[in-house]
């Protein structure tokens, strides 16, 4: 495995479900990110982790809960989501958090029914 | 606040021809970077090219080059000798280095179609 890997690639969940998205990077990077990508909208930064510590929470609702157990893994725990949360969730990593050179995963397509 | 505007939701080009994607940005900072990212269908987004604001010379990466007009806050991407594999969403992004936040701000993207 190389690069940034996200699982699952597709997820359908009801509004009362609890699910998690997983991201793993094999690049030796120290910073990891969650972005939300919706059609016809700019990418929205959700969370930034640098050396496992959260350094940015971009006013994300608490129904999204990130977890970063180490610099290689990042999770996004989902709970009681809304249909408007349906989107492509992208994970990215970078060597340091102050670089704009991000390496992205292929994304997890989330549909909330 | 930073903003990035891509005024062309969609563009098309004939294979082997040249196409230019537009991007304008707004920042009050003097130190910043600009980026173009490419997102092919169902594939991961990758960095195409990067420009440091303090550099006057336009960045170039093989068939990809930028036209950086700092005073006009314009950062267009030129793709020469377009190939079918260039078909993708292209996102312009800026990154400031003041104010304690170095996060990237993205535009809405331009969908590029390459016609054979």
Interface residues (C-beta under 8 A of the other chain):
Chain A: X3 X4 X40 X41 X42 X43 X45 X48 X56 X58 X90 X92 X97 X98 X100 X101 X102 X104 X105 X106 X107
Chain B: X4 X9 X33 X35 X37 X42 X43 X44 X45 X46 X47 X50 X91 X93 X95 X97 X101 X102 X103 X104 X105 X106 X107 X108 X109
